[in-house]
C-alpha cells in the first residue's frame, strides 16, 4: 500500500511538472535546430579558411577565382557524405517548402516567368557542386528573405529554377539543395 502511494505521488508530481512546461513551437524548434547545423558548418568552414590564405590583392581576378575554387574544393572534401537536406533538416525543409509555395502564390505571372528566364532547361544542382558561373546569381526576393531564418554573412539563399539553395559566397559552393520547390516550367 505504501509503495502504491509513493508511485501514485510520483506520477502526480510528474504530471504536474510536465503540465507546467510550455509547449514547444515546432517552427521555432526547427529554426533553432537549423541554426545549430549552420553553426557547425561555420566552425568547419573557419578551420578550413585558416588553411587557405585570403587574397590580399583584389585586382587580380585569377587569384580571387583560384582561392574561391580552392576553398570550395576543401569544403567539399571535408563534407564528402553531404546530401540534400543535411543543413536544412527535415522540419526546416517542410517550413521552407510551405514558405516558398506561399511566396509563389503571391507573385505576378511576370515575376513567375522571370524566375525561369536565362536558366537552361535540364539544369541539375547538387550539394558540394560549385554554383554554375554560366547562370545568373538569382537572389531570393526581400519579401521572401524576411520569412527565412537569418544566415551568417558568408552564406546566402538562392532560388534557381525549381531549386532552393544554401550557398557559401566565398567558396561559390552549394551547401544544401531543396529541389522541386516551384511548379514546373511552362515553356
C-alpha positions in Angstrom: 0.0 0.0 0.0 2.8 2.4 0.9 4.6 1.6 -2.4 1.4 2.3 -4.4 1.0 5.7 -2.7 4.6 6.5 -3.5 4.2 5.6 -7.1 0.9 7.5 -7.3 2.5 10.6 -5.7 5.5 10.4 -8.1 3.1 10.1 -11.1 1.0 13.1 -10.0 4.2 15.1 -9.4 5.5 14.1 -12.9 2.2 15.1 -14.5 2.2 18.5 -12.6 5.8 19.2 -13.7 5.0 18.3 -17.3 1.9 20.5 -17.3 4.0 23.5 -16.2 6.4 23.3 -19.2 5.1 25.4 -22.1 4.6 23.6 -25.4 7.4 24.0 -27.9 6.6 25.8 -31.1 7.6 23.4 -33.8 8.7 26.1 -36.3 10.8 27.8 -33.7 12.4 24.5 -32.7 13.2 23.7 -36.4 14.8 27.1 -36.8 16.9 26.5 -33.6 18.0 23.1 -35.0 18.8 24.7 -38.4 20.9 27.4 -36.7 22.8 24.7 -34.8 23.6 22.9 -38.1 24.7 26.2 -39.7 26.9 27.0 -36.7 28.6 23.6 -37.0 29.2 24.2 -40.7 30.6 27.7 -39.9 33.1 26.1 -37.4 34.2 23.6 -40.1 34.5 26.5 -42.6 36.5 28.6 -40.2 39.0 25.8 -39.7 39.3 25.3 -43.5 39.6 29.0 -44.2 42.6 29.3 -41.9 44.5 26.9 -44.2 43.6 28.8 -47.4 45.1 32.4 -47.3 43.0 35.4 -48.2 43.8 37.2 -51.4 45.5 40.4 -50.5 45.4 41.9 -54.0 41.8 42.0 -55.2 42.7 43.4 -58.6 43.7 40.0 -60.0 40.5 38.0 -60.9 42.6 34.9 -61.4 43.9 34.9 -57.8 40.4 35.5 -56.5 39.0 32.7 -58.6 41.8 30.3 -57.6 41.2 31.0 -53.9 37.4 30.5 -54.4 38.0 27.2 -56.1 40.5 26.0 -53.5 38.1 26.9 -50.7 35.2 25.2 -52.4 37.2 22.1 -53.0 38.4 22.0 -49.5 35.0 22.4 -48.0 33.5 19.8 -50.3 36.3 17.4 -49.4 35.6 17.9 -45.7 31.9 17.1 -46.4 32.1 14.1 -48.7 28.9 12.5 -47.5 26.9 15.7 -47.6 23.4 15.2 -49.2 20.3 17.3 -49.8 18.6 18.3 -46.5 21.7 17.9 -44.3 21.8 21.6 -43.3 18.1 22.4 -43.9 16.9 19.4 -42.0 13.6 17.6 -42.4 11.5 20.0 -40.3 13.0 23.2 -41.8 12.6 21.7 -45.3 8.8 21.4 -44.7 8.7 25.0 -43.4 10.8 26.3 -46.4 8.6 24.5 -49.0 5.5 26.0 -47.4 7.0 29.4 -47.3 8.2 29.2 -50.9 4.7 28.0 -52.0 3.1 31.0 -50.3 5.6 33.3 -51.9 4.9 31.8 -55.3 1.2 32.3 -55.0 1.7 36.0 -54.2 3.8 36.6 -57.4 2.5 38.1 -60.6 2.7 36.0 -63.8 5.6 38.2 -65.0 7.5 37.6 -61.7 6.9 33.9 -62.0 8.2 33.8 -65.6 11.3 35.9 -64.7 12.4 33.2 -62.2 12.9 30.8 -65.2 14.4 33.3 -67.6 18.1 32.7 -68.6 18.1 29.4 -66.8 18.8 26.4 -69.2 16.3 23.5 -69.3 17.6 20.4 -67.6 19.7 22.3 -65.0 20.9 20.0 -62.3 22.2 21.5 -59.0 23.8 19.3 -56.3 25.3 19.6 -52.9 29.1 20.2 -52.9 28.9 21.5 -56.5 30.2 24.9 -57.4 27.4 27.3 -58.3 27.5 27.4 -62.1 29.1 30.6 -63.4 27.0 30.2 -66.6 23.7 31.1 -64.8 22.8 34.4 -63.0 23.1 34.7 -59.3 19.3 34.9 -58.6 18.8 36.0 -55.1 15.6 35.4 -53.1 13.3 38.5 -53.1 13.4 40.7 -50.0 9.8 39.8 -49.0 10.7 36.1 -49.1 14.0 36.7 -47.2 12.1 38.3 -44.4 10.3 35.0 -43.8 13.5 32.9 -43.8 16.0 32.3 -40.9 18.9 34.8 -40.8 22.2 33.5 -42.1 25.8 34.4 -41.3 27.3 36.9 -43.7 29.3 34.1 -45.6 26.1 32.2 -46.6 23.1 33.1 -48.7 19.9 31.6 -50.1 19.4 31.3 -53.8 16.2 30.5 -55.7 17.2 29.0 -59.1 14.7 27.3 -61.4 12.9 24.8 -59.1 15.7 24.6 -56.6 16.2 26.5 -53.3 19.8 26.6 -52.4 22.1 27.4 -49.4 25.3 28.8 -50.9 28.7 29.7 -49.4 29.6 33.0 -51.0 33.4 32.9 -50.7 33.6 29.3 -51.9 30.9 29.6 -54.5 29.7 26.2 -53.2 26.2 24.8 -53.0 25.9 23.6 -49.4 22.3 22.3 -49.5 19.6 21.9 -52.1 15.9 21.7 -51.7 14.6 20.5 -55.1 11.1 20.9 -56.6 10.1 24.0 -54.6 8.4 25.7 -57.5 6.0 24.4 -60.1 7.4 23.1 -63.3 8.2 25.4 -66.1 5.5 26.2 -68.7 7.8 26.9 -71.6 
